[in-house]
Amino acid sequence: MMQQVLISLSSFGAAETRRHGQLYFAQLARAAGADGFEVRGELLVDAQRELPALAAAGLGAALVYSSPEGLWRSDGTLDDAALARALEATRTLGAPRLKMSIGGFTAASASGFAELAQALRTAGTELVIENDQTVAAGTLPALQAFFAAAASAGVPLGMTFDMGNWHWLGECPQEAARACAGHVRYVHCKGVQRQPGKWVAVPLAESAAPWRAVLRQMPASVPWAIEYPLAGDDLLAVTREQVDLLRTIANAPGAAA
């Protein structure tokens, strides 16, 4: 089965994406052969206009809505307003999958799972939890505690495994891949390089990290999304090249578990 490849529209750069609009880059992604795209809530300039237009353009495509808000507030309570906003945007987009981080989830937050489960059932939406670049919601212990609590509450949730974000927190992506593989339903493919005082996202071929080893530990058949910079004079050709690269990697012997 051919690997399903999506493109996070943030890959085209925040400034350019806001300037041209996400619809422009969604159409480019499809023209480059991507199976779909991930719409970024933080890059919407006019959500009421853009989301319906993206929905119309995304017919037949794999769609993900990425909310920039966390599920739990800093005081450990479920942020029902943020969840409602994210679900409404996901519904308007016509996407079956919503990506969020856990925000301020703590051991005392488990009472929010019942409300979360009801909201997801009503919306008919799959929620996939991303490891972000914060200690509270992006470290392996935090994510393991969350998924254990969700399972205990009878609310099994999938994960968006961002293979690059672990570096920002000093975590080992290979260890995280081994620990989290059973939860993974969606993968953010991201190369990284260390620059003075910070990590930066780069194309996989330029990455200093063992990204092939990480991808080999991901479950077979889950979608992969490009979430690294896509730029060049011929942006369509660059994007097509990267989509083809991911499919080639996926089809290589032993590429995925």
C-alpha positions as CSV (number, residue, x, y, z in Angstrom):
1,M,0.0,0.0,0.0
2,M,1.4,3.4,-1.0
3,Q,2.4,5.6,2.0
4,Q,-0.1,8.4,2.7
5,V,1.8,11.7,2.7
6,L,0.4,14.9,3.9
7,I,2.0,18.4,4.2
8,S,1.6,20.6,7.2
9,L,0.9,24.0,5.6
10,S,3.3,25.6,8.1
11,S,6.1,24.0,6.1
12,F,5.9,26.8,3.6
13,G,6.8,29.4,6.2
14,A,4.5,31.4,8.5
15,A,4.9,34.7,6.8
16,E,4.3,33.3,3.3
17,T,1.4,31.2,4.4
18,R,-0.3,34.1,6.0
19,R,0.4,36.3,3.0
20,H,-0.9,34.0,0.3
21,G,-3.4,32.1,2.5
22,Q,-3.5,28.4,3.3
23,L,-5.7,27.6,0.3
24,Y,-2.9,28.6,-2.0
25,F,-0.5,26.2,-0.4
26,A,-3.1,23.5,0.0
27,Q,-3.6,23.5,-3.8
28,L,0.2,23.5,-4.3
29,A,0.5,20.5,-2.0
30,R,-2.2,18.6,-3.9
31,A,-0.5,19.5,-7.2
32,A,2.8,18.1,-5.9
33,G,1.1,14.8,-5.3
34,A,0.4,15.0,-1.5
35,D,-2.5,13.0,-0.3
36,G,-3.7,15.9,1.9
37,F,-2.7,18.6,4.1
38,E,-2.8,19.8,7.7
39,V,-4.4,23.2,8.3
40,R,-2.8,25.3,11.0
41,G,-5.1,27.2,13.2
42,E,-2.4,29.8,14.2
43,L,-1.9,30.7,10.5
44,L,-5.5,31.4,9.7
45,V,-6.0,35.1,9.0
46,D,-9.8,34.9,8.5
47,A,-11.0,31.5,9.7
48,Q,-14.6,32.1,8.8
49,R,-13.7,32.6,5.1
50,E,-10.6,30.3,4.9
51,L,-11.9,27.1,6.5
52,P,-14.9,26.7,4.2
53,A,-12.7,27.4,1.1
54,L,-10.2,24.8,2.3
55,A,-13.0,22.3,2.8
56,A,-14.1,22.8,-0.7
57,A,-10.6,22.4,-2.1
58,G,-9.9,19.4,0.1
59,L,-12.5,17.1,-1.3
60,G,-11.0,13.6,-1.5
61,A,-8.0,14.7,0.4
62,A,-6.7,13.5,3.8
63,L,-7.3,16.5,6.1
64,V,-6.1,17.4,9.6
65,Y,-6.9,20.4,11.7
66,S,-4.1,21.6,14.0
67,S,-5.2,23.7,17.0
68,P,-2.6,25.9,18.6
69,E,-4.4,25.6,21.9
70,G,-3.8,23.1,24.6
71,L,-6.5,20.7,25.9
72,W,-6.0,21.5,29.6
73,R,-5.5,24.9,31.2
74,S,-2.5,25.8,33.3
75,D,-4.6,25.1,36.4
76,G,-5.2,21.5,35.3
77,T,-8.8,21.8,34.2
78,L,-10.1,20.8,30.8
79,D,-10.2,23.8,28.5
80,D,-13.7,23.1,27.2
81,A,-13.8,26.4,25.3
82,A,-10.5,25.6,23.4
83,L,-11.8,22.1,22.7
84,A,-15.1,23.5,21.4
85,R,-13.3,26.0,19.1
86,A,-11.0,23.3,17.8
87,L,-13.9,20.9,17.1
88,E,-15.9,23.6,15.4
89,A,-13.0,24.4,13.1
90,T,-12.4,20.7,12.4
91,R,-16.1,20.3,11.5
92,T,-16.1,23.4,9.2
93,L,-12.9,22.1,7.5
94,G,-14.5,18.7,7.1
95,A,-11.5,17.0,8.6
96,P,-11.8,13.7,10.4
97,R,-8.8,14.3,12.5
98,L,-7.9,17.0,15.1
99,K,-4.4,17.5,16.5
100,M,-3.9,19.2,19.9
101,S,-1.3,19.1,22.7
102,I,-2.3,18.3,26.3
103,G,-1.4,21.7,27.6
104,G,-1.4,21.8,31.4
105,F,-2.6,18.2,32.1
106,T,-1.6,16.9,35.5
107,A,-2.4,13.8,37.6
108,A,-5.3,15.8,39.0
109,S,-6.8,16.4,35.6
110,A,-8.4,13.0,35.0
111,S,-11.9,14.2,35.8
112,G,-11.9,16.0,32.4
113,F,-11.8,12.8,30.4
114,A,-15.5,12.1,30.5
115,E,-16.3,15.5,29.1
116,L,-13.6,15.1,26.5
117,A,-14.9,11.7,25.4
118,Q,-18.4,13.0,25.1
119,A,-17.4,15.9,23.0
120,L,-15.4,13.7,20.6
121,R,-18.2,11.2,20.3
122,T,-20.7,14.0,19.5
123,A,-18.3,15.5,16.9
124,G,-17.3,12.1,15.4
125,T,-13.7,13.4,15.4
126,E,-10.4,11.5,16.0
127,L,-8.2,13.4,18.4
128,V,-4.4,12.8,18.1
129,I,-2.2,14.2,20.9
130,E,1.1,15.8,19.8
131,N,4.3,16.0,21.7
132,D,5.0,19.7,21.6
133,Q,8.1,21.7,22.7
134,T,7.0,22.3,26.3
135,V,8.1,20.4,29.4
136,A,4.4,19.9,30.5
137,A,3.2,18.5,27.2
138,G,6.3,17.4,25.2
139,T,8.5,15.1,27.4
140,L,8.2,11.4,27.4
141,P,7.2,11.1,31.1
142,A,4.5,13.7,30.6
143,L,3.1,11.9,27.6
144,Q,3.3,8.5,29.1
145,A,1.5,9.7,32.2
146,F,-1.2,11.2,30.0
147,F,-1.8,8.1,27.9
148,A,-1.9,5.9,30.9
149,A,-4.5,8.2,32.6
150,A,-6.6,8.3,29.4
151,A,-6.5,4.5,29.1
152,S,-7.5,4.2,32.8
153,A,-10.4,6.5,32.1
154,G,-11.6,4.4,29.2
155,V,-10.6,7.1,26.7
156,P,-7.9,5.6,24.5
157,L,-6.4,8.3,22.3
158,G,-3.9,8.3,19.5
159,M,-0.7,10.3,19.1
160,T,0.8,12.6,16.6
161,F,4.5,11.7,16.9
162,D,6.6,14.8,16.1
163,M,10.0,13.2,15.5
164,G,11.8,16.6,15.8
165,N,10.2,18.2,18.8
166,W,12.0,15.8,21.3
167,H,15.3,17.6,20.6
168,W,14.0,20.9,21.9
169,L,13.5,19.2,25.3
170,G,16.7,17.2,25.4
171,E,14.7,13.9,24.9
172,C,15.9,11.0,22.8
173,P,13.5,10.5,19.8
174,Q,14.5,6.8,19.4
175,E,13.6,6.1,23.0
176,A,10.4,8.0,22.6
177,A,9.6,6.1,19.4
178,R,10.0,2.8,21.2
179,A,7.9,3.9,24.1
180,C,5.1,5.6,22.1
181,A,4.8,3.5,19.0
182,G,1.6,1.8,20.2
183,H,-0.2,5.1,20.4
184,V,1.0,6.6,17.2
185,R,-1.7,7.4,14.5
186,Y,0.1,10.2,12.7
187,V,3.7,11.2,12.2
188,H,5.2,14.7,11.8
189,C,8.4,14.1,9.8
190,K,11.0,16.8,10.7
191,G,14.7,17.0,10.4
192,V,16.7,19.0,12.9
193,Q,20.1,20.7,13.2
194,R,21.7,22.4,16.2
195,Q,22.6,26.0,15.7
196,P,24.2,28.3,18.3
197,G,21.8,28.3,21.2
198,K,18.9,26.6,19.5
199,W,17.5,23.7,17.4
200,V,16.0,24.4,14.0
201,A,13.9,22.3,11.7
202,V,15.4,21.3,8.4
203,P,14.6,18.8,5.6
204,L,15.3,15.2,6.4
205,A,18.3,14.9,4.1
206,E,20.0,17.7,6.1
207,S,19.1,16.4,9.5
208,A,21.7,15.6,12.2
209,A,19.3,13.2,13.9
210,P,18.8,9.4,13.1
211,W,15.4,10.0,11.5
212,R,15.4,6.8,9.5
213,A,15.8,4.7,12.7
214,V,12.8,6.6,14.2
215,L,10.6,6.1,11.2
216,R,11.4,2.4,11.2
217,Q,9.8,2.2,14.7
218,M,6.6,3.8,13.6
219,P,3.5,1.6,12.9
220,A,2.9,0.7,9.3
221,S,0.2,2.5,7.4
222,V,-0.1,5.6,9.6
223,P,0.0,8.9,7.6
224,W,3.3,10.8,7.5
225,A,3.2,14.6,7.2
226,I,6.1,16.9,6.0
227,E,6.7,19.5,8.7
228,Y,10.0,21.0,7.7
229,P,10.8,24.0,5.6
230,L,9.8,23.8,1.9
231,A,11.4,26.6,-0.1
232,G,12.9,27.2,-3.5
233,D,12.6,29.0,-6.8
234,D,10.4,26.2,-8.1
235,L,8.4,25.4,-5.0
236,L,6.1,22.9,-6.8
237,A,9.1,20.9,-7.9
238,V,10.7,21.1,-4.4
239,T,7.5,19.9,-2.8
240,R,7.0,17.1,-5.2
241,E,10.5,15.9,-4.6
242,Q,9.9,15.8,-0.9
243,V,6.6,14.0,-1.2
244,D,8.3,11.4,-3.4
245,L,11.2,11.1,-1.0
246,L,8.9,10.1,1.9
247,R,7.1,7.5,-0.3
248,T,10.5,6.1,-1.3
249,I,11.6,5.8,2.3
250,A,8.3,4.2,3.3
251,N,8.6,1.6,0.5
252,A,12.2,0.7,1.4
253,P,12.6,-2.8,3.0
254,G,12.1,-2.6,6.8
255,A,11.0,1.1,6.7
256,A,8.2,0.6,9.2
257,A,7.4,-1.9,11.9
